[in-house]
Amino acid sequence: MAKVATLITDLFEDVEFTSPKEALENAGHTIVTIDKEGNKTIKGKRGAKVDIDYGIEEVNPDDFDALFIPGGFSPDLLRDDDRIVDFVKAFMKANKFVFAICHGPQLLISARELEGRDVTGYKSIRVDLENAGAKFHDEPVVVCRNQLVTSRTPDDLPEFNREIVNLLKEKEFQE
């Protein structure tokens, strides 16, 4: 099953982490939480608490099969750290699965990895996505090149969860 790196910090949108996490775990995948620093507990916008497994210095993109970026204010708070941006860039360059919802694509903008890619995201970042060279689609979920999955809001979680689980199902992973 897949090992999924999750870039997350305080003020994430609670359900945009908990719902995909549950869907992925129910499908047998492992979720690993990563922040700028490890060994702490973060808090979502609506009060959910998440224990951070590792700090960014403790992880290597090669050790993961996929990257998950929940929305809320978390992506914006993470993208000022070059180590986080480089981690995202490594997944895109290696053509590994990347799942981003709501404001999650902000990290992809900072990584400069959206040129020519089909994406969606929260309405307020549409112009940013287009300025980054992405082709924006106002749809619940957009799957680009069977690698990048993006969604707009918590309302899109059923479609987002379905697509990320289906993409991982199509690929066989080693234990």
N, C-alpha and C positions, 0 to 999 in steps of 0.2 A: 504494500500500500504506500501511498505518497506521504512524504514528510513535507509539511507546508509551513514555510516561514511567514510569520505575521508581524508586520511593522505597525506598532501601535504605541501611543502614549496618552497622557491625560486628555480629557475632553473629547474622546472618540464618541461617535454616535452608538450608543449601547447596543441596540438591536442589529446594527450593521456589523457588529462583531459576533454577538451571541447567536444569531440565526444561522449565518454561514458556518460558524464553528460547529454548531450542532449538526448541521447537514453533512459537513465533511467528516466529523467523528462518527456519525451514524453509518456512513459509507465505509468506515474502517481506516480513515486517514488520521495522521497525527498532526496536531496543531502546536507550533512552537512560537511563543510570544517573544518579541525582540523590541527593545527600546534603546535609547542612547546609552543607558546604563541598566544593568541587571539587578537582581536581588531586591526588588521593591514591588509595591502594589500601586497600580494606577487606578484612576476613577473616571468613569464615563460622564457624559453630559447629564445623564439622568440618574446617576448614582451607582451604576454597576461597577464592581471592583474586579480587577484582573491582576493576577500575579505575573510578573515578568520573568520569563525563564532565563533570558540572556541579555547582556548588553551587546551592542553592535560589534565591539572589539573581540567578542568571544565566539563569533560565528563566521562561517565561510559559505558563500552562495553555492559552492560545489556540493555541500552537504544536504541540499534541499532539492525537491522536485518541483516545487511551485512557490509562488509568493502571493500573499493575500494582504490587501491594504484596505482596511475599513475606513469609513468617512468620519464626518464630524470635523472638529478643529485639529485633530491629531495629525493628519498629513501635512498641514501647514506648519505645525510646530516641529515636525520632523525634518522638513525639507531644507532647513537652514544648516543641517549637518552634512558635510561632504561625505562622511562615511556611510550615512544612510542612502544618500543619492547614488553613490558608487555601488552599493549593494543592489539597489533597484536596477541600475544600468547593467550590472552583470547578468541579471535574469533575462533582460530584454536581449542583450547581445548573444546569450547562449540559447535563445529561442525557447526558454523554459516558460511554463505557464505563469501568467500574471493575472490576478483577479483584483479589480479595484472598483469600489462603489462610492457614489456621491462625490465627496471631495478627494477621494483616494487618488484619482488621476493627477492631482497636483504634484505628487512625487514623480510621476512619469514626465510631466512638463519639465520639472527641474532636472531630470536625468536627460532631457533632450532626446527622448526616444519615441516621439509620436509622429514624426514626419511621415505623411502618407497613410497613417493608420486610421482605421474606422473605429470610432469610440463614441461613448456617451458619458455623461456625468451630470452633476447638479447644475441647474440652470445658470447659477452665478459664475460658473467657471467656463461656460461655453466659449466666450470670446478668447479666454486664455488658451483653451484647447485648440481653437482655430488658429490663433497666432503661433502656436507651437507646431503648426503644419498638419494637425489632425483633421480628418473629415468627420464632423459632428453629426450624429443622428439622434433625434429626439424620440428614442424608443426605450422600452423597459430594460432591454439587455442587448448588447452588441458583442458578437464574437468575431474577432479579427484574426484571420489566418490560423484558426484552430489553436491559438496561443494566448491571446489577450481577451479577457472578458471584462466588460464594464457595464455598470448600471447607474441609474440616476438617483434614486431615493429609497427609503425603507419600503415604500409601496411596491417596489420592483424586486424585493427579496425572493419571492417564489420563483420568478424567472431566473434571477441571478444564481440562486442556489441550485436550481435544476441544471443550468449550463455548466457550472464549475464542477459539479459532481459527475455529470456526463462526460466532460472532457477528461477528467482523471480516470474514469471507468474505461475509456478507450485506450489508455496507455497502461501497460503492465509495469509495475514497479517491483524492485527487489526489496527484500526485507532488510 
